[in-house]
């Protein structure tokens, strides 16, 4: 596989959960945890508001992550000794996400 530089997580909240509550949680917990990971260079998350040509929006949110090395990133996420915030985890909020991995930018 080519070297991965970007990861896009596309996802919807689990039924019954509120967008406003997720936004508050991601600002308070998810942003801080992303900033603590050595393999993340940039982390941005977005609310999906519309699509082109009248098509329905498939996902409520997109997370854009720039990583130094995707394999190292997944190892860091899975490290049982990694400090974690108390309370809900990302998986508690989202239905199964769709992940897109990108190589270097075409110039």
Secondary structure, DSSP 8 states (H G I E B T S, - for coil): -----EEEEEE-B-TT--HHHHHHHIIIIIHHHHHH-TTEEEEEEEE----GGG-----SEEEEEEES-HHHHHHHHH-TTS---SS--HHHHBSS-EEEEE-S---
